[in-house]
């Protein structure tokens, strides 16, 4: 009886490890898959706080070392905010993040001895649009604006944050490699720990399928949970991350369910065939 209980517990541990592996795999793909990274960063750029920071970064090089009245600065801020909230800016931002992602990934994967660098989005194309709009709408203000602005960037990730991210990514990569191996080891232990009369892959396969079914249920609830926990300032970001997590977890869990049920069905058919051929 103790061997049977031990086998069941090992099978449960296997299921837990598989579920953890699915979550870690989501975190890995969220960082290293360009489309997911761009999607999350694009949603972040739709947040009022982030848009305000980008608008400030657009205005700063225009009024630097120039005596621009406060009332004109307010007009600039309104114009910059309008541009940042426009669909054209969202397209520009997504393209810029897509261009930054591969160099960022290479740096995250580089040796820790390599000095980290900041990653910035060049805002000059949007500033050019801003200057054009201002000079058309308010020629007097347009005369006060700088004609050249070589430094017009928004810092997406500074060197200090990147150093911390390297450590986290290294840990996630290691865990992503070790978890499936550990799950396989516990699955084998579960099989060989069971008494000879009850030694079958059906029980681990069933637990795996059931556990994955709960993961699918959790993936359906994630957007609702994220919406309930998110603050008013980051609702859209939380929803985007929850949606990405939900889709990834659901897809991977469904694959595991299919594998578990396939193993369960195959083992059942094999056992019945053996019983039917036994005199």
HUWO-V680331 format. One record per residue. N is the residue number from 1. NEAR is the number of other C-alpha atoms within 12 Angstrom. D_CENTER is the distance of its C-alpha to the mean C-alpha in Angstrom with 1 decimal. Layout:
N|NEAR|D_CENTER, N|NEAR|D_CENTER
This chain:
1|13|44.4, 2|11|42.5, 3|20|41.2, 4|23|40.1, 5|18|38.2, 6|21|36.7, 7|32|35.5, 8|35|33.9, 9|24|32.1, 10|31|30.8, 11|39|29.6, 12|29|27.7, 13|28|26.2, 14|36|25.1, 15|40|23.4, 16|30|21.6, 17|30|20.4, 18|43|19.2, 19|38|17.2, 20|29|15.7, 21|34|15.1, 22|38|13.1, 23|34|10.7, 24|30|10.6, 25|32|10.2, 26|32|7.0, 27|30|5.6, 28|29|7.6, 29|24|6.8, 30|32|3.2, 31|33|5.5, 32|26|8.5, 33|21|8.5, 34|26|9.9, 35|21|9.8, 36|28|6.2, 37|32|6.1, 38|31|9.4, 39|30|8.8, 40|31|6.8, 41|34|9.4, 42|33|12.0, 43|30|11.7, 44|32|12.0, 45|37|15.1, 46|33|16.6, 47|26|17.0, 48|22|20.7, 49|19|20.3, 50|25|18.1, 51|30|20.5, 52|25|23.4, 53|24|22.3, 54|38|21.9, 55|36|25.3, 56|30|26.9, 57|33|25.7, 58|42|27.4, 59|42|30.6, 60|29|31.1, 61|28|32.4, 62|37|34.7, 63|31|36.6, 64|22|36.5, 65|12|40.1, 66|19|41.4, 67|16|43.3, 68|23|41.4, 69|15|42.6, 70|13|40.3, 71|12|40.9, 72|25|39.8, 73|27|36.7, 74|18|35.9, 75|26|36.4, 76|37|34.1, 77|30|31.3, 78|23|31.8, 79|32|31.8, 80|35|28.7, 81|31|26.9, 82|27|28.1, 83|35|26.7, 84|38|23.3, 85|29|23.1, 86|20|24.4, 87|15|22.8, 88|16|24.0, 89|29|22.0, 90|27|18.8, 91|23|19.6, 92|27|20.6, 93|36|17.4, 94|28|15.2, 95|22|17.7, 96|31|17.7, 97|36|13.9, 98|26|14.3, 99|21|17.2, 100|26|15.7, 101|30|12.7, 102|21|15.1, 103|21|17.2, 104|32|14.4, 105|28|13.3, 106|20|17.0, 107|29|17.5, 108|36|14.8, 109|26|16.7, 110|21|20.0, 111|15|22.6, 112|19|22.4, 113|12|25.9, 114|15|24.7, 115|16|24.6, 116|26|21.3, 117|22|21.5, 118|22|20.0, 119|27|18.0, 120|26|19.4, 121|31|19.6, 122|27|23.3, 123|35|24.4, 124|29|27.9, 125|23|27.7, 126|36|26.9, 127|41|29.5, 128|27|32.0, 129|24|31.4, 130|36|31.8, 131|35|35.0, 132|24|36.3, 133|23|35.8, 134|30|37.3, 135|22|40.4, 136|15|40.9, 137|16|40.7, 138|19|42.2, 139|15|44.3, 140|15|45.6, 141|30|42.2, 142|25|41.3, 143|21|44.2, 144|23|42.6, 145|33|39.3, 146|28|38.7, 147|19|39.2, 148|15|37.0, 149|25|33.8, 150|18|32.6, 151|21|30.0, 152|28|27.6, 153|28|24.0, 154|32|21.1, 155|26|19.4, 156|30|15.7, 157|25|15.4, 158|19|18.7, 159|21|20.1, 160|17|20.2, 161|18|16.5, 162|28|15.9, 163|26|18.4, 164|17|16.5, 165|25|13.2, 166|29|15.3, 167|21|16.6, 168|21|13.3, 169|31|12.0, 170|24|15.6, 171|20|15.6, 172|29|12.5, 173|25|14.1, 174|18|17.4, 175|25|16.5, 176|27|14.8, 177|21|18.2, 178|20|20.4, 179|28|19.2, 180|25|20.4, 181|18|23.6, 182|24|24.2, 183|30|23.7, 184|26|26.2, 185|22|28.6, 186|28|28.7, 187|36|29.2, 188|24|32.2, 189|28|33.5, 190|35|33.4, 191|31|35.4, 192|24|38.0, 193|28|38.3, 194|28|39.5, 195|19|43.3, 196|15|44.6, 197|12|45.6, 198|21|42.1, 199|23|40.2, 200|30|37.9, 201|33|34.3, 202|31|34.5, 203|33|33.6, 204|43|30.4, 205|36|29.4, 206|31|30.2, 207|34|28.2, 208|40|25.2, 209|35|25.5, 210|29|26.1, 211|31|23.2, 212|39|20.8, 213|28|22.5, 214|23|21.6, 215|35|17.9, 216|28|18.3, 217|20|20.0, 218|26|17.4, 219|31|14.7, 220|24|17.3, 221|22|17.7, 222|28|14.1, 223|26|14.3, 224|19|17.7, 225|19|17.0, 226|27|14.2, 227|22|16.8, 228|16|19.5, 229|18|17.8, 230|20|16.4, 231|13|18.9, 232|16|20.4, 233|18|18.8, 234|24|15.1, 235|25|15.4, 236|27|13.7, 237|30|10.6, 238|29|10.7, 239|30|11.6, 240|32|8.9, 241|35|6.1, 242|33|9.0, 243|31|9.8, 244|33|6.8, 245|35|7.3, 246|33|10.9, 247|29|11.3, 248|32|9.9, 249|39|11.9, 250|30|14.8, 251|25|15.1, 252|29|15.1, 253|37|17.4, 254|28|19.7, 255|22|20.1, 256|32|21.1, 257|32|23.4, 258|22|25.1, 259|23|25.6, 260|29|26.9, 261|27|29.3, 262|20|30.4, 263|24|31.4, 264|26|33.0, 265|21|34.9, 266|20|36.0, 267|22|37.2, 268|20|39.0, 269|15|40.8, 270|17|41.7, 271|19|43.2, 272|13|45.2, 273|13|46.5, 274|12|47.6, 275|11|49.3, 276|10|51.0, 277|9|52.4, 278|8|53.6, 279|6|57.3
